[in-house]
Amino acid sequence: MSDEIALMSATELVAAYRARHLSPVEATRAAFDRIRALDAKVNAFCFLDEEGALAAARASEARWQIGRPQGLVDGVPTSVKDILLVTGWPTLRGSKLIDRDQPWTEDAPVVARLKEHGAVLLGKTTTPEFGWKGVTDSALTGITRNPWDPERTPGGSSGGAAVAAALGMGALHLGTDGGGSIRIPAGFTGIYGLKASYGRVPAYPPSPFNPVAHVGPMTRTVADAALMLNVLAEPDARDANALPPAGRDWRLGLDGGVARWRIAYAETINGEPVEPEVAARVAEAVRHLEALGAEVEPVTLAMPNVGDVFAKHWLAGAAALLAQFTPEERSQIDPGLQNYAEIGARYSAVDFLNALKAREALTVQIHQLFERFDLLVTPTLPIVAFRAGMNAPDSGPYAGWTGWTPFSYPFNLTRHPAASLPVGFAQGLPVGLQLVGPAYREDKVLQASRALEAVLPIALPRLR
């Protein structure tokens, strides 16, 4: 029974609380039961606060008993990626250089909104050092593993959040995405992850990778992501780049389907190779969209120099991040991040300004694509999860970081909303479909995701 409760969606939990069929205390205990049973095998959490969570759950239970819930997710077990601030909890960002023994007196905007809506915060999920790469391991917390095969990576940098979601260690999970860090682990672990339009979800303090950085939901259902977005997208004055409040409920229209939509289908971007079995699962998902009434048109999507443009944004951020540390401290940081920061430090102001202009051109290119189409779909990743403890496959066309993540980071540059939805398996491991929407149209991404989810239900791993 505990497992059944742990695997309930946030939407189901809230309905059960309202009907008084279930208590937030029961749901919170079920989440911790799953963590105790499974986390030693996958290493999804780096900090837990069971006492605090149960106290919050008891307070939520009292509110539900008198029919006065505090908000949209009152009593829902939730995790926070260890990049985001939580009052009273250490935020170590996967690094040994962050002093654990300091006052932790501030909540990130998304954490503040979740607390205001009554969410029960369980603990912090793992991240690579400073969230720098597309897998999840660090000298501080060790290797996080894929629940479908613990010898494989779950991806990153929100790998702990993805694993926690897949295994029922909470219903709602906060991730961050500076180049695919929500969508990559969502794709590798078979959950749903949404990178909303840049600025939709307020962020503070600004990420070192701020021009491409996003915060968003990672869940087991599309409806839960829409529910969570309602909470996360509420305004916060600390984000200078925040969009105006949308003034809408992202759950409305979720089941509207895709009939008569025009959908662009890019089998790849810039001709990057895709493993045949992955490509086959993506193509099958596209045929489902056609069966649902959409008009799908294959497109050739070339985004000139997109890797170089992204590198100048991201590596400059890495250089700025490491500049705050002494040479001795920098020598203790993940060598891969050190290397990227050294490259970023060599870029000139002119290099960066030219990259900004190139980014504008890429953004306009995608804006113009959406003058003809309601949605763009691509693979989330060209491969399935590779061996844990590695930064990339060790040979072949996917050996470099951007070599195995060529479909995610372009949309950090263009700032369009994008999500990963599982659409089957290759080699026994999940395959993700990326759905990209017009600027500020998270509703289209969510609606199309829900239409596919209805015919391709999200499967969950059976780790024991």
C-alpha positions as CSV (number, residue, x, y, z in Angstrom):
1,M,0.0,0.0,0.0
2,S,2.9,2.4,0.8
3,D,4.3,1.9,-2.7
4,E,0.9,2.6,-4.3
5,I,0.6,5.9,-2.4
6,A,4.2,6.9,-3.3
7,L,3.5,6.4,-7.0
8,M,0.3,8.5,-7.0
9,S,0.6,11.7,-8.9
10,A,0.3,15.1,-7.3
11,T,-3.1,15.6,-9.0
12,E,-4.3,12.3,-7.5
13,L,-2.9,13.1,-4.0
14,V,-4.7,16.5,-3.9
15,A,-8.0,14.8,-5.0
16,A,-7.5,12.1,-2.3
17,Y,-6.8,14.7,0.4
18,R,-9.9,16.7,-0.6
19,A,-12.0,13.5,-0.4
20,R,-10.4,12.6,2.9
21,H,-9.4,9.3,1.5
22,L,-5.7,9.9,2.3
23,S,-3.6,12.1,4.5
24,P,-0.5,14.2,3.6
25,V,1.2,12.4,6.5
26,E,0.6,9.0,4.9
27,A,1.9,10.3,1.5
28,T,5.0,11.8,3.1
29,R,5.7,8.6,5.0
30,A,5.2,6.6,1.8
31,A,7.8,8.8,0.0
32,F,10.3,8.3,2.8
33,D,9.6,4.5,2.7
34,R,10.6,4.5,-1.0
35,I,13.7,6.6,-0.3
36,R,14.8,4.2,2.4
37,A,14.1,1.2,0.2
38,L,15.7,2.4,-3.0
39,D,17.9,5.4,-2.7
40,A,21.0,3.4,-1.7
41,K,20.9,1.8,-5.1
42,V,20.6,5.0,-7.1
43,N,21.9,7.9,-5.0
44,A,19.2,10.5,-5.9
45,F,19.2,12.4,-2.6
46,C,22.1,14.3,-0.9
47,F,20.1,15.8,1.9
48,L,16.9,14.7,3.7
49,D,14.7,16.4,6.3
50,E,12.2,13.8,7.4
51,E,11.4,15.5,10.7
52,G,10.7,18.8,9.0
53,A,8.7,17.1,6.2
54,L,6.5,15.2,8.6
55,A,5.9,18.4,10.6
56,A,4.8,20.2,7.4
57,A,2.7,17.2,6.5
58,R,0.9,17.2,9.8
59,A,0.2,21.0,9.4
60,S,-1.2,20.2,5.9
61,E,-3.3,17.4,7.3
62,A,-4.9,19.8,9.8
63,R,-5.7,22.2,7.0
64,W,-7.3,19.6,4.8
65,Q,-9.4,18.3,7.8
66,I,-11.1,21.6,8.0
67,G,-11.3,22.0,4.2
68,R,-8.9,25.0,4.0
69,P,-5.9,23.9,2.0
70,Q,-3.1,26.5,1.8
71,G,-2.6,26.2,-2.0
72,L,-2.6,24.1,-5.1
73,V,-0.1,21.5,-3.9
74,D,-0.8,21.5,-0.2
75,G,0.6,18.3,1.3
76,V,2.3,17.0,-1.9
77,P,5.8,15.5,-1.3
78,T,8.4,17.5,-3.3
79,S,12.1,17.5,-3.8
80,V,14.5,20.4,-4.5
81,K,17.6,20.1,-6.7
82,D,20.7,21.0,-4.7
83,I,21.3,24.1,-6.8
84,L,18.3,26.0,-5.3
85,L,18.3,27.7,-2.0
86,V,16.1,26.5,0.9
87,T,16.0,28.3,4.2
88,G,17.7,26.2,6.9
89,W,19.1,23.6,4.4
90,P,22.6,23.6,3.0
91,T,22.9,24.3,-0.7
92,L,26.2,22.8,-1.6
93,R,25.7,22.6,-5.4
94,G,27.6,19.3,-5.6
95,S,30.8,21.0,-4.5
96,K,33.2,20.5,-1.6
97,L,34.1,24.2,-1.8
98,I,30.8,25.4,-0.4
99,D,30.8,25.9,3.4
100,R,28.0,23.8,4.8
101,D,28.2,25.7,8.2
102,Q,26.8,29.1,7.2
103,P,23.5,30.8,7.6
104,W,21.0,29.5,5.1
105,T,18.4,32.2,5.4
106,E,16.8,32.5,1.9
107,D,14.5,30.5,-0.3
108,A,14.8,30.6,-4.1
109,P,11.6,31.9,-5.7
110,V,10.4,28.5,-6.7
111,V,11.0,27.1,-3.2
112,A,9.2,30.1,-1.7
113,R,6.2,29.6,-4.0
114,L,6.0,25.8,-3.2
115,K,6.1,26.6,0.5
116,E,3.3,29.2,0.1
117,H,1.2,26.5,-1.7
118,G,1.8,24.0,1.1
119,A,4.2,21.6,-0.5
120,V,6.0,19.2,1.8
121,L,9.7,19.5,1.0
122,L,11.5,16.1,1.5
123,G,15.1,17.1,0.8
124,K,17.7,17.9,-1.8
125,T,18.5,15.9,-5.0
126,T,21.9,15.4,-6.4
127,T,23.7,17.4,-9.1
128,P,27.2,17.4,-10.7
129,E,29.4,20.2,-9.3
130,F,27.7,23.5,-9.9
131,G,25.3,21.7,-12.3
132,W,28.0,21.9,-15.0
133,K,27.4,18.7,-17.1
134,G,24.8,16.4,-18.6
135,V,25.4,13.5,-16.2
136,T,25.1,13.4,-12.4
137,D,28.2,12.6,-10.4
138,S,30.5,14.7,-8.2
139,A,33.4,14.3,-5.7
140,L,31.0,15.4,-3.0
141,T,28.0,13.1,-3.5
142,G,29.3,10.3,-5.8
143,I,27.5,8.8,-8.8
144,T,23.8,8.9,-9.3
145,R,22.4,5.9,-11.3
146,N,19.6,5.2,-13.7
147,P,16.7,3.3,-12.1
148,W,16.1,1.3,-15.4
149,D,19.7,0.1,-15.2
150,P,21.9,1.2,-12.3
151,E,25.0,0.6,-14.5
152,R,23.8,3.5,-16.7
153,T,23.7,7.3,-16.1
154,P,20.4,9.0,-15.5
155,G,21.8,12.1,-17.3
156,G,22.0,15.5,-15.7
157,S,22.5,17.9,-14.3
158,S,19.0,17.3,-12.7
159,G,19.7,13.6,-12.5
160,G,18.8,13.2,-8.9
161,A,15.4,14.9,-9.5
162,A,14.7,12.6,-12.4
163,V,15.5,9.4,-10.5
164,A,13.4,10.5,-7.5
165,A,10.5,11.2,-9.8
166,A,10.8,7.9,-11.7
167,L,10.9,5.9,-8.4
168,G,8.1,7.6,-6.5
169,M,10.4,9.4,-4.1
170,G,8.0,12.3,-4.1
171,A,5.5,13.5,-6.7
172,L,6.9,16.9,-7.7
173,H,10.6,17.7,-8.4
174,L,12.5,20.9,-9.1
175,G,15.1,20.8,-11.8
176,T,17.2,23.4,-13.6
177,D,18.1,23.5,-17.3
178,G,21.1,25.5,-18.7
179,G,21.5,23.3,-21.8
180,G,19.2,20.4,-21.4
181,S,19.6,19.6,-17.7
182,I,15.8,19.0,-17.2
183,R,15.2,17.3,-20.6
184,I,18.3,15.1,-20.7
185,P,17.6,13.2,-17.5
186,A,13.9,13.2,-18.3
187,G,14.8,11.5,-21.6
188,F,17.2,9.0,-20.0
189,T,14.9,8.0,-17.1
190,G,11.5,8.1,-18.9
191,I,9.8,10.9,-17.0
192,Y,8.3,14.2,-18.0
193,G,10.4,17.4,-17.8
194,L,9.5,20.9,-18.9
195,K,11.8,23.8,-19.7
196,A,9.4,26.7,-19.9
197,S,10.1,29.9,-21.8
198,Y,13.0,31.9,-20.5
199,G,11.8,34.1,-17.6
200,R,8.5,32.2,-17.2
201,V,9.7,30.7,-13.9
202,P,11.5,33.3,-11.7
203,A,15.0,32.5,-10.6
204,Y,17.3,33.9,-7.9
205,P,20.1,34.2,-7.3
206,P,21.0,34.5,-11.0
207,S,22.8,31.4,-12.3
208,P,26.3,31.9,-13.6
209,F,24.8,30.6,-16.8
210,N,22.0,33.1,-16.5
211,P,21.5,33.9,-20.2
212,V,20.6,30.2,-20.9
213,A,19.4,29.0,-17.4
214,H,15.9,27.9,-16.6
215,V,14.1,26.3,-13.6
216,G,11.2,23.9,-14.1
217,P,9.1,20.9,-13.1
218,M,10.0,17.2,-13.4
219,T,7.1,14.8,-12.8
220,R,5.6,11.5,-13.7
221,T,2.6,13.0,-15.5
222,V,2.0,15.9,-17.8
223,A,-0.9,17.1,-15.6
224,D,1.4,17.4,-12.6
225,A,3.8,19.5,-14.6
226,A,1.0,21.9,-15.6
227,L,-0.1,22.0,-11.9
228,M,3.5,22.6,-10.8
229,L,4.0,25.3,-13.4
230,N,1.0,27.2,-12.0
231,V,2.9,27.5,-8.7
232,L,6.4,28.0,-10.0
233,A,5.5,30.8,-12.5
234,E,4.0,33.1,-9.9
235,P,6.0,36.4,-9.8
236,D,9.1,37.2,-7.7
237,A,10.7,40.7,-7.8
238,R,14.2,39.2,-7.4
239,D,14.4,38.0,-11.0
240,A,15.3,40.9,-13.4
241,N,14.5,38.7,-16.4
242,A,11.1,37.5,-15.3
243,L,8.2,37.5,-17.8
244,P,5.0,39.3,-16.8
245,P,2.6,36.9,-15.0
246,A,0.7,34.9,-17.6
247,G,-2.6,35.2,-15.6
248,R,-3.7,31.7,-16.6
249,D,-4.1,28.2,-15.3
250,W,-1.8,25.9,-17.4
251,R,-4.1,23.0,-16.8
252,L,-6.9,24.5,-18.8
253,G,-7.2,23.0,-22.3
254,L,-4.7,20.3,-21.4
255,D,-7.0,17.6,-23.0
256,G,-7.8,19.7,-26.1
257,G,-5.7,17.4,-28.4
258,V,-3.8,18.2,-31.5
259,A,-6.4,17.7,-34.2
260,R,-5.7,20.1,-37.2
261,W,-2.4,21.2,-35.7
262,R,0.5,21.6,-38.1
263,I,3.6,19.9,-36.5
264,A,7.1,20.2,-37.9
265,Y,9.1,17.0,-37.4
266,A,12.9,17.3,-37.5
267,E,14.5,13.8,-37.4
268,T,17.7,15.6,-36.4
269,I,19.3,19.1,-36.2
270,N,22.3,20.0,-38.3
271,G,22.4,16.4,-39.6
272,E,23.6,15.0,-36.2
273,P,23.4,11.2,-36.2
274,V,20.6,9.4,-34.2
275,E,20.8,5.8,-33.2
276,P,18.4,3.8,-35.5
277,E,16.3,2.3,-32.6
278,V,16.0,5.8,-31.0
279,A,14.9,7.2,-34.4
280,A,12.4,4.5,-34.8
281,R,10.7,5.2,-31.5
282,V,10.5,8.9,-32.2
283,A,9.1,8.2,-35.7
284,E,6.4,5.9,-34.1
285,A,5.5,8.8,-31.7
286,V,5.1,11.1,-34.7
287,R,2.8,8.6,-36.4
288,H,0.7,8.7,-33.2
289,L,0.4,12.5,-33.6
290,E,-0.8,12.0,-37.1
291,A,-3.4,9.5,-35.9
292,L,-4.6,12.1,-33.4
293,G,-5.4,14.4,-36.3
294,A,-2.3,16.5,-36.6
295,E,-0.8,17.3,-40.0
296,V,2.9,16.4,-39.6
297,E,5.5,17.8,-42.0
298,P,9.1,16.6,-42.0
299,V,11.5,19.5,-42.0
300,T,15.3,19.9,-42.4
301,L,16.4,21.9,-39.5
302,A,19.8,23.6,-39.8
303,M,20.9,26.0,-37.1
304,P,24.3,27.4,-38.3
305,N,27.1,27.4,-35.7
306,V,24.7,26.7,-32.9
307,G,27.2,24.7,-30.9
308,D,29.8,27.5,-31.1
309,V,27.2,30.2,-30.2
310,F,26.1,28.1,-27.2
311,A,29.7,27.5,-26.1
312,K,30.4,31.2,-26.0
313,H,27.4,31.8,-23.7
314,W,27.9,28.8,-21.5
315,L,31.7,28.7,-21.2
316,A,31.8,32.4,-20.4
317,G,29.5,31.6,-17.5
318,A,31.8,28.8,-16.4
319,A,34.7,31.3,-16.4
320,A,32.7,33.8,-14.3
321,L,31.7,31.0,-11.9
322,L,35.2,29.9,-11.2
323,A,36.6,33.4,-11.1
324,Q,35.2,33.7,-7.5
325,F,37.6,31.0,-6.3
326,T,41.3,31.2,-5.5
327,P,43.7,29.2,-7.8
328,E,44.1,26.6,-4.9
329,E,40.3,26.2,-4.7
330,R,39.9,26.0,-8.4
331,S,42.4,23.1,-8.5
332,Q,39.8,21.1,-6.4
333,I,37.0,21.6,-8.9
334,D,35.9,19.0,-11.4
335,P,38.6,19.0,-14.0
336,G,36.1,19.1,-16.9
337,L,34.6,22.3,-15.5
338,Q,38.1,23.8,-14.9
339,N,38.9,23.1,-18.6
340,Y,35.7,24.7,-19.8
341,A,36.2,27.8,-17.6
342,E,39.8,28.2,-19.0
343,I,38.4,28.2,-22.5
344,G,35.6,30.6,-21.5
345,A,38.1,33.0,-20.0
346,R,39.8,33.4,-23.3
347,Y,36.8,34.8,-25.0
348,S,36.8,38.6,-25.6
349,A,33.9,41.0,-25.1
350,V,33.7,41.2,-28.9
351,D,33.4,37.4,-29.1
352,F,30.6,37.4,-26.6
353,L,28.7,40.3,-28.3
354,N,29.0,38.5,-31.7
355,A,27.6,35.4,-30.0
356,L,24.7,37.4,-28.8
357,K,24.0,38.6,-32.3
358,A,24.2,35.1,-33.7
359,R,21.8,34.0,-30.9
360,E,19.3,36.6,-32.0
361,A,19.5,35.3,-35.6
362,L,18.9,31.7,-34.4
363,T,15.9,32.9,-32.3
364,V,14.4,34.7,-35.2
365,Q,14.8,31.5,-37.3
366,I,12.8,29.5,-34.8
367,H,10.2,32.3,-34.4
368,Q,9.7,32.2,-38.2
369,L,9.4,28.4,-38.2
370,F,6.4,28.9,-35.8
371,E,4.7,31.2,-38.2
372,R,3.9,28.0,-40.2
373,F,3.7,25.4,-37.4
374,D,2.0,24.9,-34.0
375,L,4.8,22.7,-32.7
376,L,8.2,21.3,-33.4
377,V,9.2,17.8,-32.4
378,T,12.7,16.2,-32.4
379,P,14.4,13.4,-30.5
380,T,15.3,14.5,-27.0
381,L,18.6,12.7,-27.3
382,P,20.2,10.7,-30.2
383,I,21.2,7.8,-27.9
384,V,20.0,6.0,-24.8
385,A,21.7,6.2,-21.4
386,F,25.4,5.3,-21.4
387,R,27.6,3.9,-18.6
388,A,27.4,5.7,-15.3
389,G,30.4,7.6,-14.1
390,M,31.3,8.9,-17.6
391,N,30.8,12.4,-19.0
392,A,30.0,11.0,-22.5
393,P,30.2,7.8,-24.5
394,D,33.8,6.9,-24.9
395,S,33.9,6.6,-28.7
396,G,32.0,7.4,-31.9
397,P,30.1,10.4,-32.9
398,Y,28.7,11.0,-29.5
399,A,32.0,11.3,-27.6
400,G,31.9,15.0,-26.8
401,W,29.4,16.8,-24.5
402,T,27.5,18.6,-27.3
403,G,28.0,15.5,-29.5
404,W,25.4,13.6,-27.5
405,T,23.2,16.5,-26.5
406,P,22.7,18.3,-29.9
407,F,18.9,18.7,-29.6
408,S,18.5,20.3,-26.2
409,Y,20.8,23.3,-25.9
410,P,19.7,25.1,-29.1
411,F,16.4,25.9,-27.4
412,N,18.1,27.3,-24.3
413,L,19.6,29.8,-26.8
414,T,16.3,30.6,-28.5
415,R,14.4,30.5,-25.1
416,H,11.4,28.6,-26.5
417,P,9.5,26.3,-24.2
418,A,10.5,22.6,-24.6
419,A,9.7,19.4,-22.9
420,S,10.8,15.7,-23.0
421,L,8.2,13.0,-23.0
422,P,9.0,9.3,-22.9
423,V,7.8,7.5,-26.1
424,G,9.1,3.9,-25.7
425,F,12.3,2.0,-25.3
426,A,15.5,1.2,-27.2
427,Q,17.9,-1.5,-25.8
428,G,15.5,-1.7,-22.8
429,L,16.1,2.0,-21.9
430,P,13.8,5.0,-22.2
431,V,13.6,7.1,-25.4
432,G,12.4,10.7,-25.2
433,L,10.6,12.9,-27.7
434,Q,11.3,16.6,-27.4
435,L,8.3,18.9,-28.0
436,V,9.2,22.6,-28.7
437,G,6.5,25.3,-28.7
438,P,6.3,28.9,-30.0
439,A,7.6,31.6,-27.7
440,Y,5.6,31.8,-24.5
441,R,3.2,29.0,-25.5
442,E,3.8,26.4,-22.8
443,D,0.1,25.6,-23.3
444,K,0.8,24.1,-26.7
445,V,3.7,22.0,-25.4
446,L,1.7,20.7,-22.5
447,Q,-1.4,20.0,-24.6
448,A,0.5,18.0,-27.2
449,S,2.4,16.2,-24.5
450,R,-0.9,15.2,-22.8
451,A,-2.3,14.0,-26.1
452,L,0.7,11.7,-26.6
453,E,0.7,10.6,-23.0
454,A,-2.9,9.4,-23.4
455,V,-1.8,6.9,-26.1
456,L,1.7,6.3,-24.9
457,P,1.4,6.1,-21.1
458,I,4.5,6.8,-19.1
459,A,6.0,3.6,-17.8
460,L,7.9,3.5,-14.5
461,P,10.9,1.3,-13.6
462,R,10.6,-1.6,-11.2
463,L,13.8,-1.3,-9.2
464,R,13.9,-3.6,-6.2
